Each structure stands twice: as C-alpha cells, then as structure tokens.
Amino acid sequence: MLKRRTLLAAAGVALGALAAVPAAAQETVKVGLILPMTGPFASTGRQVSAGAKTFLEMKGDTVAGKKIELIIRDDAGVADQTRRIAQELVVNEGVKLLAGGGLTPLAMAVAPVATQAKVPMIVTSAGTASITKASPFITRTSGTLPQYSLPVGTWAAENGIKKVVTLVSDYGPGIDAEKWFSKEFKGKGGEIIEAVRVPLANPDFAPFLQRVRDAKPDAVFVFLPSGAGALFMKQFADRGLPEAGVKLIATGDVTDDDILNSMGKPALGTITGHFYATAHDSPENKAYVEAFTKANDNMRPNFMSVGGYDSMALIYAALEKTNGDVSGPAFMEAVKGMSWTSPRGPVSIDPETRDIIQNIYMREVKELDGELHNVEFATFKDLKDPEKAEAN
C-alpha cells in the first residue's frame, strides 16, 4: 500500500511538473490579420500589414509574458474568402485574435465568426459606422466616415462655400460620408445642389465630373476608397474643374499619402479632413515614419498603416490589462475606455460603442521639400463617431 501511495505521489509530482511547463514556457498568442494583399485594394493590405509589423519591430514581440505571432492572410478583397479564412484561422490554426477588414464588406464578413467563436476582431481600415454594431466582439482602430466627413462640412460652411455637389462611391462608407457632410453643411446654411454616387467597381469619373461642372457649385465634396484618388485627380483636372472655379474638398482617403506624390500639381490646394497624415508633427509620428520607411524600402506610411500599427498597440495594451488573458469576453472588456498615444495623436476606445475616439485634422495639400504632403492647419479634438453619439 505504501509503495502504491509512493507511486501515485510520484505520478502526481510528474503530472504537476508537466502542467507547469506551459506556464513556465512562453505561450504564443496567434493574431490573424486578414487583408486584401492582391487585387484592386492591395495597397490597403500592404500598408496595414506593414504598419502592424512596424509596431512589432519597434516594441518587440512579447507582452504580458506572451509571444505574439502575426499570421497574415490574403482575402483578395472578396468577402466570401474573408469569412472562410477567418473560420480556418480560428478552427484550424488556433488564432485567438482577428484583425483587418480592408473594406466594409470584408469586415462585416468576419462578424458572425467573431460572435460565434467569441474571438475579438480589430477593424484596421473599414469606415462604415455600423460595423461595430455587427458583433459585440468587434472594435476599431481606424475611424468612421461620419467622424471625418462632419468636420469637412463645418470647415466648408465657415469658409465661404455656399453651394456643393457631393460625389461619393456608392457603398456603405460613401453613403455615410454623403449623409454626414451634407447634414453638417446644410445645418450651417450651405446648399447641396446635387448628390452624385459613383459605382465602386472600375469607376470612370469623367461623366460624373462633367455633371459636377455643369452644376456650377462652389466646391465638390468627395469620398473614394483609398487608392482611387490618383485617377480621380487626373480626370478632375482633365475636365477643367479647377479652371471653372470648383474647389475640391474631401475626406483624406482621396489624398492618400501612399499615392499623393503621383497625383502631381492637380492635387495642390485640396482640402481634406482625416485622422492621420505622414507630415503630422509629433515625436511619436517621427519615430514611426522613420521606422516604417526604413523597413519598407522608403514607402511612405498612410492612414491605413496607422490603423494596422494601432491594432497591435490596442492588443498589447489590452493584454497588459488582462495579465495575458486572451479570452474574448476578458479582452473586449479590457479595450473599453483604453487610451494611448498613437502616431496620429491621442486616441481612446469609446466604452459604449467600442469605436475609436480621436482628433480629426483639416489639411491642405502643399509641397514640402519637393514632395506633396497633407499639411494640417486645424484640429477637431477627441471626436466620437457622430452617428452613434446621435443614437445615444
């Protein structure tokens, strides 16, 4: 009997030692980053993934005793692929956190997976306001179109612009942009004389720009997805709108820093509202731009990249708060009210909506040291998403 007890005790010690091994060894937390790395929106995937990797290079790959492993998957901008990849990452690869959402349909495709598996999803790019309502396990580190369209309406009304035509891509973010610019602009006495919506796929802006010119507004307010601005700017100039006295005002997606230099002189003077510019003047941003450009063959970081960088910043801050507990409910509770200093400036997560609260900057495209930049000249501080703020 004594011998049996001794064997059991020894077995217990051995099992205890085995059980202690995972705690002593560094546990790996897999983060699945799903992005359009190929196809028409590949620039979004390139920037977001580079931003996320830059964070790891600057801060290290360990937090709260966990080793962070970033797994990047290409959905080519197709929502069905996004959903399938999310399921595979969670079920087959043991991913504990999801991130990405290069476009609104792609982010929405992950929502049922996040809800069912109770796996948090950090939206790095997509800007339709309703996305965080799609699952209690979604938060966001980019921004919403209402958030950066409303200040453009404020600026236009206060700077002598009386009549505007809106021109937006015909999908969720474009409709949000049209609604909130128009609401603010008309509320301050402006007039929307025409609302133009352009197909998202393979757009030819020329006929729509002719409609704008024929309407003879003081300005045209524009939203287009990141990457479409170069073609738009060329056709804007070709149709003679600058000569006709039509001012271009827009969300920052149109003058995306990644492609701004390729737009040339027609972009000069464009007024936009957005949450990040490469030229943003802060120590945090200077360090970020230096690290990013060094790691990416002098590629200029844009706002998409900062959404990727801050997705990792949020993950690190939340895991520090939970002492490494990566379970969905604990993580989502930790992100509520979380605040940190981003390359874009101070940011926080609204505890009621799980959306980001941030500064929105008014900018003008200017030439600095031989390159085009979005130069900030006014700040709307600590803006919540106005659509959800209105609903509350």
Residue pairs with C-beta under 8 A, 6 or more apart in sequence:
26 62
26 65
26 66
26 67
27 65
27 66
27 67
27 324
28 66
28 67
28 68
28 69
29 66
29 67
29 68
29 69
29 96
29 97
29 319
29 326
30 69
30 71
30 89
30 93
30 94
30 95
30 96
30 97
31 68
31 69
31 70
31 71
31 95
31 96
31 97
31 98
31 99
31 312
31 315
32 71
32 73
32 85
32 86
32 89
32 90
32 93
32 95
32 97
32 98
32 99
32 100
33 48
33 49
33 52
33 70
33 71
33 72
33 73
33 98
33 99
33 100
33 124
33 308
33 311
34 73
34 75
34 82
34 85
34 86
34 89
34 98
34 99
34 100
34 101
34 106
34 110
35 44
35 45
35 48
35 49
35 72
35 73
35 74
35 75
35 100
35 102
35 124
36 42
36 44
36 45
36 74
36 75
36 76
36 77
36 102
36 103
36 106
37 45
37 46
37 49
37 72
37 74
37 76
38 45
38 74
38 76
39 76
39 77
39 78
40 77
40 227
41 77
41 102
41 103
41 225
41 226
41 227
43 226
43 227
43 256
43 258
43 259
43 304
44 102
44 103
44 125
44 226
44 227
44 304
45 74
45 102
46 299
47 258
47 301
47 302
47 304
47 305
47 308
48 100
48 102
48 124
48 125
48 304
48 305
48 307
48 308
48 311
49 72
49 308
50 292
50 295
50 296
50 299
50 301
50 305
50 308
51 124
51 292
51 301
51 304
51 305
51 306
51 307
51 308
51 309
51 310
52 70
52 99
52 124
52 308
52 309
52 311
52 312
53 70
53 295
54 288
54 291
54 292
54 295
54 296
54 301
54 305
54 309
55 308
55 309
55 312
55 313
55 316
56 68
56 70
56 312
57 291
57 295
58 287
58 288
58 291
59 312
59 316
61 67
61 68
61 69
62 68
63 315
63 316
63 319
63 320
63 324
64 319
64 320
64 322
64 323
64 324
65 324
66 319
66 324
66 326
68 312
68 315
68 316
70 312
71 89
71 93
71 95
73 85
73 89
75 81
75 82
75 85
75 100
75 102
75 106
77 102
77 103
77 106
79 105
79 106
79 108
79 109
80 109
82 100
82 106
82 109
82 110
83 109
83 110
83 112
83 113
86 98
86 109
86 110
86 113
86 114
87 113
89 95
89 98
90 98
90 113
90 117
90 119
91 117
95 119
96 119
96 326
97 119
97 120
97 121
97 122
97 315
97 326
97 331
98 110
98 113
98 114
98 119
98 120
98 121
98 122
99 121
99 122
99 123
99 124
99 308
99 311
99 315
100 106
100 107
100 110
100 123
100 124
100 125
101 107
101 110
101 121
101 123
101 124
101 125
101 126
101 131
102 124
102 125
102 126
103 125
103 126
103 225
104 126
104 127
104 128
104 131
104 171
104 172
104 173
105 171
106 126
107 121
107 123
107 125
107 126
107 128
107 131
107 134
107 138
108 131
108 134
110 121
110 138
111 121
111 131
111 134
111 135
111 138
112 135
113 119
113 121
114 120
114 121
114 135
114 137
114 138
114 328
115 135
115 136
115 137
117 328
118 137
118 327
118 328
118 329
119 137
119 328
120 137
120 138
120 139
120 328
120 331
120 332
120 335
121 135
121 137
121 138
121 139
122 138
122 139
122 140
122 141
122 311
122 314
122 315
123 131
123 132
123 138
123 139
123 140
123 141
123 142
123 307
124 141
124 142
124 304
124 307
124 308
124 310
124 311
125 142
125 226
125 304
125 307
126 142
126 173
127 142
127 143
127 144
127 145
127 173
127 176
128 144
128 145
128 172
128 173
128 176
129 144
129 145
129 146
129 176
129 355
129 385
129 387
129 388
130 172
130 387
131 138
131 140
132 138
132 139
132 140
132 353
132 354
132 355
132 388
136 332
136 354
137 328
137 332
138 354
139 314
139 332
139 335
139 349
139 354
139 355
140 354
140 355
140 356
141 307
141 310
141 311
141 313
141 314
141 347
141 356
142 275
142 303
142 304
142 307
142 356
143 274
143 275
143 356
143 358
143 360
144 176
144 355
144 385
144 387
145 173
145 174
145 176
145 177
145 180
145 223
145 251
146 176
146 177
146 179
146 180
146 385
146 386
146 387
147 275
147 358
147 360
147 383
147 384
147 385
147 386
148 251
148 252
148 273
148 274
148 275
148 360
149 176
149 177
149 178
149 179
149 180
149 181
149 184
149 221
149 223
149 251
149 273
150 180
150 181
150 183
150 184
150 383
150 386
151 184
151 273
151 360
151 362
151 380
151 383
152 181
152 221
152 249
152 250
152 251
152 271
152 272
152 273
152 362
153 180
153 181
153 182
153 183
153 184
153 185
153 187
153 188
153 190
153 221
154 184
154 188
154 380
155 249
155 271
155 273
155 362
155 378
156 164
156 185
156 190
156 219
156 221
156 249
157 184
157 185
157 188
157 189
157 190
158 188
160 218
161 190
161 218
161 219
161 247
161 249
162 189
162 190
162 191
162 218
163 190
163 191
163 193
163 216
163 217
163 218
163 219
164 185
164 190
164 191
164 192
164 193
164 217
164 218
164 219
164 220
164 221
164 249
165 192
165 193
165 194
165 195
165 196
165 211
165 212
165 215
165 217
165 219
165 220
165 221
166 177
166 178
166 181
166 182
166 192
166 194
166 195
166 196
166 220
166 221
166 222
167 196
167 197
167 198
167 205
167 208
167 209
167 212
167 220
167 221
167 222
167 223
168 174
168 175
168 177
168 178
168 196
168 197
168 198
168 222
168 223
168 224
169 197
169 198
169 199
169 200
169 203
169 223
169 224
169 225
169 228
170 197
170 198
170 199
170 200
171 200
173 223
173 225
174 197
174 198
174 200
174 223
174 224
175 197
176 387
177 221
177 223
177 251
178 195
178 197
178 223
180 386
180 387
181 221
182 192
182 195
185 192
185 221
186 192
193 215
193 217
194 211
194 212
194 215
194 217
196 208
196 211
196 212
198 205
198 208
198 224
200 225
203 224
203 228
203 231
204 235
205 231
205 232
205 235
205 236
206 235
206 238
206 239
209 235
209 236
209 239
209 241
210 239
212 220
212 241
212 246
213 239
213 240
213 241
213 244
213 246
216 244
216 246
217 246
218 245
218 246
218 247
219 246
219 247
219 248
219 249
220 241
220 246
220 247
220 248
220 249
221 249
221 250
222 232
222 248
222 249
222 250
222 251
222 254
223 250
223 251
223 253
223 254
224 232
224 250
224 253
224 254
225 253
226 253
226 256
226 258
226 302
226 303
226 304
227 256
227 258
227 259
228 253
228 254
229 253
229 254
229 255
229 256
229 259
229 260
229 263
230 259
230 262
230 263
232 254
233 254
233 263
233 264
233 266
233 267
234 263
234 266
236 242
236 248
236 266
237 266
241 248
242 248
242 266
247 269
247 271
248 254
248 269
248 270
248 271
249 270
249 271
249 272
250 270
250 271
250 272
251 272
251 273
251 274
252 272
252 273
252 274
252 275
252 276
252 277
252 303
252 363
252 374
253 274
253 303
254 270
254 272
255 263
255 267
255 270
255 272
255 363
255 365
255 374
256 302
256 303
256 304
257 277
257 278
257 300
257 301
257 302
257 303
257 373
257 374
258 299
258 300
258 301
258 302
258 304
260 267
260 300
260 365
260 372
260 373
260 374
261 300
261 371
261 372
263 372
264 372
267 365
267 372
268 365
268 366
268 367
268 372
269 364
269 365
270 364
270 365
271 362
271 363
271 364
272 362
272 363
272 365
272 374
273 360
273 361
273 362
273 363
273 380
274 303
274 360
274 361
274 363
274 374
275 303
275 306
275 344
275 358
275 359
275 360
275 361
276 302
276 303
276 306
276 343
276 344
277 303
277 361
277 363
277 373
277 374
277 375
277 376
278 289
278 300
278 301
278 302
278 373
278 374
279 368
279 373
279 374
279 375
279 376
280 343
280 344
280 345
280 361
280 376
281 376
282 343
282 345
284 341
284 342
284 343
285 343
285 344
287 343
288 301
288 306
288 309
288 343
289 300
289 301
289 343
292 299
292 301
292 305
293 299
293 300
293 301
301 343
303 344
306 342
306 343
306 344
309 342
309 343
310 340
310 342
310 344
310 347
313 340
313 342
314 335
314 338
314 340
314 349
317 334
317 338
317 340
318 331
318 334
318 335
318 338
319 325
319 326
319 331
319 334
321 334
321 338
322 330
322 331
322 334
325 331
332 354
335 349
335 354
336 349
336 350
336 351
336 354
337 348
337 349
337 351
338 348
338 349
339 346
339 347
339 348
339 349
340 346
340 347
340 348
341 347
342 358
344 358
344 359
345 358
345 359
346 358
346 359
346 382
347 356
347 357
347 358
348 356
348 357
348 358
349 355
349 356
349 357
350 356
350 357
350 384
350 385
350 388
352 388
352 392
353 384
353 385
353 388
353 392
355 384
355 385
355 388
357 382
357 383
357 384
358 382
358 383
359 379
359 380
359 381
359 382
359 383
360 379
360 380
360 383
361 376
361 378
361 379
361 380
362 376
362 377
362 378
362 379
362 380
363 374
363 375
363 376
363 377
364 374
364 375
364 377
365 372
365 373
365 374
365 375
366 372
366 373
366 375
367 373
368 375
